Amino acid sequence: MPALGADMDEGTVLEWLVKPGDEVHKGDIIAVIDTAKSAIDVESFFTGTVERLVTDVGQTVPVGTVLATITESRAQPAAPPAEPKGPERPTAPQPPGPPAGLEVPERPRPATLRKREKKIVAAEQAPPAVTISPLIRKRAHELGVDLAKLRGSGRGGAVTRADVERAAAERQREVALKPPSPAVSRIRVTPLARRVAAELGVDLAGVTGTGPGGAVSEADVRRAAALVPEAAPAPEAAQRPAAAAAARSGVERALSMRQAIGRLMARSKREIPHYYVSNTVDMTRSLDWLHERNRELEVSERLVPAALLLKAAALAARKIPDLNGYWLDDQFSPADAVHLGLVISLRGGGLLTPAIHDAADLRLAELMSRMRDLVIRARAGRLRGSELTDATITVTNLGDQGVESVFGVIYPPQVALAGFGKVTERPVAVGGLIGVRPVVVTTLAADHRASDAMTGARYLTEISDLLQRPEEL
């Protein structure tokens, strides 16, 4: 059970996406773990074969408990070097062949030799193996598609996302036409699937499970919900239990998340000696450049000011490495790259802080795309475990909420948290003249054990300087 955040002590296995005997690659999604904050996709740390699932679906275990065992794939041993050739020996004389015109019957070959020849011919005639990307494997897991039975339509027979989704649609149509089994009481349903079915109003009796042992997974429920046509509204009395169960589930999760956040923030304020600095940054050049840049882009690709602020925060963290890393074992450990944690508010309440990996090296368009993707998946409950565990510095941006400045609490074991408010117009003196300019208040909460206010001031000054040169971001 991985620690998916500093505030996680235990987790519940909601769903297994693999079974014993399955081949997995490093980075493949193998399970869904429920934490106090959200359901998280957990990746495999190894490439190999699943040997055993140790923890059952629905079981809650502490961090560090073995969930499954995987036998790692080992490299094939290298062939032994060929023996050095000695001096050539004279070839022994060959016996004379049969006289011309005389047919000699062919000696029967041993059975083992005939089998070996058949295998060689079959291997030569077999189509070449097609590599399937981890993203396609994950999508096939989600839709319950057996990749071994799928014929790819891509280049060289490669399996594409469209192939997987088409196979899932065909399979689901077959399932929809098949009458439900009478042994409904024996259907295995994961806790997450049961909760989603209650929220979407899906009858589990008509859902065919694709999980281990035929268990109904969340993906099975969502596929069934997508195929059911909208019916007339049910009577209010029939709707009330499902609505009450969904509301109760949402309230319980929000309360659990709030308690987990409260415990972590109390620990942070108790153990970390915070200091705070702030600065007001003129955004005129940045917004002018952004306006001109967006005129050249499609509407779906246009940038927002938050992308400039995040990129400036990441570049400044690389320039001031004393704020980019972790406080571990009573000392500061600087990070090799800038993984920018992004505070995301959830619709039902609570916060998640996934990371944008290598944020300082991303182009603005890619950073914008990553930011949008994280927000969508965080609010849909489809984050990966690796996205919640390795942020090196966190940024909170409350500008869209109308807040002018925010002073955050450090997320341990990190040592700094940057904050941005909304862009507002204020009277500013420039060159002895007063004019109205767009400005943003930048703030920093930092750990006094790892740095001091001089370091924090340099960080905010670096952000200001970068925002005056937006073309270099």
C-alpha positions in Angstrom: 0.0 0.0 0.0 1.8 3.2 -1.2 1.7 6.4 0.8 -0.3 8.6 -1.5 0.4 11.8 0.4 1.8 12.8 3.7 -1.6 12.6 5.4 -2.4 9.0 4.3 -2.2 6.3 7.0 -4.3 3.6 5.3 -6.2 2.8 2.2 -8.9 0.5 0.8 -8.5 -1.7 -2.3 -11.5 -0.7 -4.4 -10.7 -2.6 -7.5 -8.0 -4.9 -9.0 -7.3 -4.4 -12.7 -5.1 -7.4 -13.0 -5.2 -11.1 -12.0 -2.6 -13.7 -11.2 -0.7 -14.6 -14.4 -1.1 -11.2 -16.1 2.0 -9.6 -17.6 2.4 -6.0 -16.4 4.8 -3.2 -17.3 6.2 -0.5 -15.1 3.7 2.4 -15.0 0.7 0.2 -15.9 -2.4 0.9 -13.7 -3.0 -2.3 -11.7 -5.4 -1.2 -8.9 -7.7 1.5 -7.6 -7.1 2.5 -4.0 -9.6 4.6 -1.9 -8.0 7.1 0.4 -9.6 9.7 2.7 -9.5 12.2 -0.2 -10.2 10.3 -3.4 -10.0 7.1 -5.4 -6.5 6.9 -6.8 -5.1 4.8 -9.7 -2.0 2.9 -8.5 0.7 1.9 -11.0 3.0 -1.0 -11.0 6.6 -0.2 -10.0 8.0 -3.3 -11.8 7.8 -5.1 -15.1 6.9 -8.8 -14.7 4.1 -11.3 -14.0 1.5 -11.0 -11.3 2.0 -13.9 -8.9 -0.6 -13.3 -6.2 -3.2 -10.8 -5.1 -2.6 -10.6 -1.3 -5.1 -8.0 -0.3 -8.8 -8.6 -1.2 -11.2 -6.0 -2.8 -12.8 -4.0 0.0 -10.0 -4.6 2.5 -8.6 -1.6 4.4 -4.9 -2.0 5.3 -2.2 0.4 6.6 0.4 2.0 4.4 3.3 -0.4 3.8 1.1 -3.5 3.7 1.8 -5.9 0.8 -1.0 -5.7 -1.8 0.3 -8.1 -4.4 3.4 -10.0 -5.4 5.0 -9.6 -8.9 7.8 -11.7 -10.3 10.1 -9.4 -12.1 11.1 -10.1 -15.7 14.8 -10.9 -15.8 17.1 -10.4 -18.8 17.9 -13.5 -20.8 21.4 -14.8 -20.1 23.9 -13.9 -22.8 24.9 -16.7 -25.1 28.3 -18.3 -24.2 31.2 -17.0 -26.4 32.1 -19.3 -29.3 35.1 -21.5 -28.7 38.2 -20.3 -30.6 38.8 -22.3 -33.7 42.0 -24.4 -33.8 44.1 -25.2 -36.8 42.2 -26.6 -39.7 42.3 -30.4 -40.0 42.2 -32.2 -43.2 38.7 -33.2 -44.2 38.1 -37.0 -44.1 37.3 -38.4 -47.5 33.5 -38.8 -48.1 32.2 -42.2 -49.1 31.2 -42.5 -52.8 27.5 -41.8 -53.5 25.1 -44.2 -55.1 25.5 -44.9 -58.8 23.6 -42.6 -61.2 20.0 -43.5 -61.8 19.7 -45.4 -58.5 17.2 -44.0 -56.0 18.0 -44.3 -52.3 15.1 -44.1 -49.9 15.3 -41.2 -47.5 16.0 -42.1 -43.9 13.1 -41.3 -41.5 13.9 -38.2 -39.3 13.5 -38.5 -35.6 10.2 -37.2 -34.2 11.9 -34.5 -32.1 13.5 -33.1 -35.3 10.2 -33.0 -37.1 8.6 -31.1 -34.2 11.4 -28.6 -34.1 11.1 -28.0 -37.8 7.3 -27.4 -37.5 8.0 -24.9 -34.7 10.5 -23.0 -36.9 8.0 -22.9 -39.8 5.2 -21.7 -37.5 7.4 -19.0 -36.0 8.4 -17.8 -39.5 4.7 -17.7 -40.6 3.4 -16.0 -37.4 2.9 -12.2 -37.6 5.4 -10.1 -35.8 4.6 -9.2 -32.2 2.9 -5.8 -31.9 4.0 -3.5 -29.0 1.0 -2.0 -27.1 1.5 1.3 -25.3 0.7 1.5 -21.6 -2.1 4.1 -22.3 -3.8 1.6 -24.6 -3.4 -1.2 -22.0 -4.9 1.1 -19.4 -7.9 1.9 -21.6 -8.4 -1.8 -22.4 -8.4 -2.5 -18.6 -11.0 0.2 -18.1 -13.3 -1.1 -20.8 -12.7 -4.8 -20.1 -11.2 -5.6 -23.5 -9.0 -8.6 -24.0 -6.1 -7.4 -26.1 -5.1 -10.9 -27.0 -8.2 -11.2 -29.1 -8.0 -7.8 -30.7 -6.7 -7.1 -34.2 -5.1 -3.7 -34.6 -5.9 -1.4 -37.4 -2.9 0.9 -36.9 0.4 0.9 -38.8 2.0 -2.5 -38.8 -1.1 -4.0 -37.1 -0.7 -1.8 -34.0 -3.7 -1.7 -31.6 -5.1 1.9 -31.4 -7.4 3.5 -28.9 -10.2 3.4 -31.5 -9.8 -0.4 -31.8 -10.2 -0.8 -28.1 -13.2 1.4 -27.8 -14.9 -0.2 -30.9 -14.3 -3.7 -29.4 -15.8 -2.5 -26.0 -18.9 -1.0 -27.8 -19.5 -4.3 -29.7 -19.1 -6.3 -26.6 -21.5 -4.1 -24.6 -24.1 -4.3 -27.3 -23.9 -8.1 -27.1 -24.3 -7.9 -23.3 -27.2 -5.5 -23.6 -29.1 -8.0 -25.7 -28.3 -10.9 -23.4 -30.9 -11.5 -20.7 -29.6 -11.1 -17.2 -28.6 -14.2 -15.2 -31.1 -15.3 -12.5 -28.3 -15.8 -10.0 -28.2 -12.1 -9.2 -27.6 -12.6 -5.5 -24.2 -14.2 -6.3 -22.8 -11.3 -8.3 -19.6 -9.8 -6.9 -19.6 -6.0 -6.9 -16.7 -3.7 -5.8 -17.6 -1.0 -3.3 -16.7 1.7 -5.7 -18.9 0.1 -8.4 -21.8 -0.2 -5.9 -21.5 3.5 -5.0 -21.4 4.6 -8.6 -24.4 2.4 -9.5 -26.4 4.1 -6.7 -25.4 7.6 -8.0 -26.2 6.8 -11.7 -29.3 4.7 -11.0 -27.9 1.5 -12.7 -29.5 -1.8 -11.9 -26.6 -4.2 -11.0 -28.7 -7.2 -12.0 -28.2 -6.3 -15.6 -24.5 -5.5 -15.5 -21.9 -8.1 -16.6 -18.7 -8.0 -14.6 -15.3 -8.0 -16.3 -13.2 -7.9 -13.1 -11.4 -10.8 -11.3 -13.9 -13.7 -10.9 -16.5 -11.8 -12.8 -16.7 -9.0 -10.3 -18.6 -5.9 -11.5 -16.2 -2.9 -11.6 -16.8 0.9 -11.8 -16.0 0.8 -15.5 -18.7 -1.9 -16.1 -21.3 0.3 -14.3 -20.4 3.4 -16.3 -20.6 1.5 -19.6 -24.0 0.1 -18.6 -25.2 3.7 -17.7 -24.0 5.0 -21.1 -26.1 2.3 -22.9 -29.3 2.8 -20.9 -31.7 5.2 -22.7 -33.2 8.0 -20.7 -36.5 6.8 -19.2 -39.4 8.7 -17.7 -38.7 10.0 -14.2 -39.3 7.4 -11.5 -41.8 8.2 -8.7 -40.4 10.4 -6.0 -40.7 7.6 -3.4 -38.5 5.4 -5.6 -35.9 8.1 -6.2 -35.5 9.1 -2.6 -33.4 6.0 -1.3 -30.8 6.3 -4.1 -30.6 10.0 -3.8 -30.2 9.8 0.0 -27.5 7.1 -0.3 -25.6 9.2 -2.8 -25.8 12.3 -0.7 -24.8 10.4 2.4 -21.8 8.9 0.6 -20.7 12.4 -0.6 -21.1 14.0 2.8 -19.1 11.2 4.5 -16.3 11.5 2.0 -16.2 15.3 2.3 -16.1 15.0 6.1 -13.3 12.4 5.9 -11.3 14.5 3.5 -11.7 17.6 5.7 -10.5 15.7 8.7 -7.4 14.4 6.9 -6.6 17.9 5.6 -7.0 19.3 9.1 -4.7 16.7 10.7 -2.0 17.4 8.1 -2.2 21.2 8.3 -2.2 21.1 12.1 0.9 18.9 12.0 2.5 21.4 9.5 1.9 24.4 11.6 3.0 22.6 14.8 6.3 21.2 13.3 7.3 23.7 10.6 8.5 27.2 11.6 6.7 29.2 8.8 7.8 32.6 7.5 5.9 34.7 5.0 6.8 37.2 2.3 4.8 38.9 -0.4 5.2 41.1 -3.5 3.0 43.0 -6.0 3.9 42.3 -9.6 3.0 44.5 -12.6 1.3 42.2 -15.2 1.1 44.7 -18.1 3.8 43.1 -20.3 2.6 39.6 -19.5 -1.0 40.3 -20.4 -0.1 42.3 -23.5 2.0 39.4 -24.8 -0.6 36.9 -23.9 -3.3 38.8 -25.8 -1.1 38.9 -28.9 -0.1 35.3 -28.6 -3.7 34.1 -28.2 -4.7 35.9 -31.4 -2.6 33.4 -33.3 -4.1 30.3 -31.6 -7.3 28.4 -31.9 -9.8 29.0 -29.1 -9.2 25.5 -27.6 -5.4 26.2 -27.4 -5.4 29.7 -26.0 -3.5 30.4 -22.8 -4.7 31.9 -19.5 -2.7 34.0 -17.1 -2.5 31.1 -14.7 -0.2 29.3 -17.1 2.3 32.2 -17.0 2.2 32.3 -13.2 2.8 28.6 -12.9 5.7 28.6 -15.4 7.3 31.6 -13.6 6.9 29.8 -10.3 8.6 26.6 -11.7 11.5 28.5 -13.3 12.1 30.5 -10.1 12.2 27.3 -8.1 14.9 26.0 -10.3 16.8 29.2 -10.0 16.4 29.2 -6.1 16.9 25.5 -5.3 16.8 26.0 -1.5 13.0 26.1 -1.8 12.6 23.1 -4.1 12.9 19.9 -2.2 12.0 18.1 1.1 12.8 18.3 4.8 13.8 14.7 5.7 15.7 13.3 8.7 16.3 16.8 10.1 18.0 18.1 7.0 17.0 19.6 3.6 17.2 17.4 0.5 17.1 19.4 -2.7 15.2 17.9 -5.6 16.7 17.2 -9.0 13.7 18.6 -11.0 10.8 20.9 -10.4 7.5 18.9 -9.9 5.0 21.7 -9.3 2.2 20.7 -7.0 -1.1 22.3 -8.0 -3.8 22.8 -5.3 -7.2 21.8 -6.9 -10.5 22.3 -5.1 -13.1 19.6 -5.6 -16.7 20.2 -6.3 -17.9 18.3 -3.3 -15.5 20.1 -1.0 -11.9 19.3 -0.1 -8.5 19.7 -1.8 -6.1 17.6 -3.8 -2.5 18.5 -4.8 -1.3 16.5 -7.8 2.0 17.4 -9.4 2.9 18.7 -12.9 6.2 16.8 -13.5 9.2 18.7 -14.8 7.2 21.9 -15.0 10.2 24.1 -15.5 11.1 22.2 -18.8 7.6 22.3 -20.3 6.5 24.8 -23.0 3.6 27.0 -22.0 1.2 25.2 -24.3 2.1 21.8 -22.7 2.0 23.3 -19.2 -1.5 24.6 -19.9 -2.6 21.2 -21.2 -1.2 19.4 -18.2 -2.9 21.8 -15.9 -6.3 21.4 -17.6 -5.9 17.6 -17.6 -5.1 17.4 -13.9 -8.1 19.5 -12.9 -10.4 17.3 -15.0 -9.1 14.0 -13.7 -8.8 15.3 -10.1 -12.5 16.2 -10.0 -13.4 12.9 -11.7 -11.4 10.9 -9.2 -9.0 9.4 -11.8 -5.6 10.6 -10.5 -2.5 8.3 -10.5 -0.6 7.6 -7.3 2.7 9.0 -8.7 1.0 12.3 -9.3 0.2 12.7 -5.6 3.5 11.7 -4.0 6.4 13.6 -5.6 5.6 17.4 -5.8 8.7 19.4 -4.8 7.0 22.8 -4.3 3.3 23.7 -4.3 1.4 26.6 -5.8 -2.1 27.7 -4.8 -4.0 30.1 -7.1 -7.2 31.6 -5.8 -7.4 34.4 -8.4 -10.5 32.7 -10.0 -12.2 33.0 -6.7 -11.7 36.8 -6.5 -9.1 36.6 -3.7 -6.4 39.2 -4.0 -3.8 37.4 -1.9 -3.4 34.0 -0.2 -0.9 32.9 2.5 -0.8 29.1 2.5 0.3 26.3 4.8 3.3 24.2 3.7 2.5 20.7 2.6 5.1 18.5 4.4 7.7 17.2 3.6 8.0 20.2 1.2 9.6 23.4 2.4 7.7 26.1 0.4 4.3 27.0 -1.0 3.7 29.9 -3.4 0.4 31.8 -3.7 -1.2 33.9 -6.4 -4.3 36.1 -6.2 -6.4 37.6 -8.9 -5.1 40.1 -11.4 -6.6 43.5 -10.4 -6.2 47.0 -11.8 -4.6 49.5 -9.4 -3.0 53.0 -9.5 0.7 52.5 -9.9 3.5 55.2 -10.1 5.7 54.5 -13.1 8.5 57.0 -14.1 7.0 59.7 -11.8 3.6 59.4 -13.3 0.5 57.6 -11.9 -1.4 55.2 -14.1 -3.7 52.3 -13.8 -2.0 48.9 -14.3 -3.0 45.2 -13.9 -1.1 43.7 -10.9 -1.1 40.4 -9.0 0.0 39.8 -5.4 2.5 36.9 -5.1 3.1 35.3 -1.7 5.4 32.7 -0.3 5.2 30.5 2.8 8.5 28.8 3.5 10.2 26.6 6.1 12.7 28.6 8.3 14.7 25.4 8.9 15.6 25.2 5.2 15.9 28.9 4.2 15.2 32.4 5.5 13.3 35.5 4.4 16.2 36.7 2.2 15.9 33.5 0.1 12.1 33.9 -0.1 12.5 37.5 -1.3 14.9 36.4 -4.0 12.3 33.8 -5.1 9.4 36.3 -5.4 11.7 38.8 -7.2 12.7 36.2 -9.7 9.0 35.5 -10.4 8.5 39.3 -11.0 11.5 39.5 -13.3 10.3 36.5 -15.4 6.8 38.0 -15.8 8.3 41.1 -17.3 9.8 38.9 -20.0 6.9 36.6 -20.9 8.3 35.7 -24.3 11.1 33.8 -22.5 8.7 31.6 -20.5 
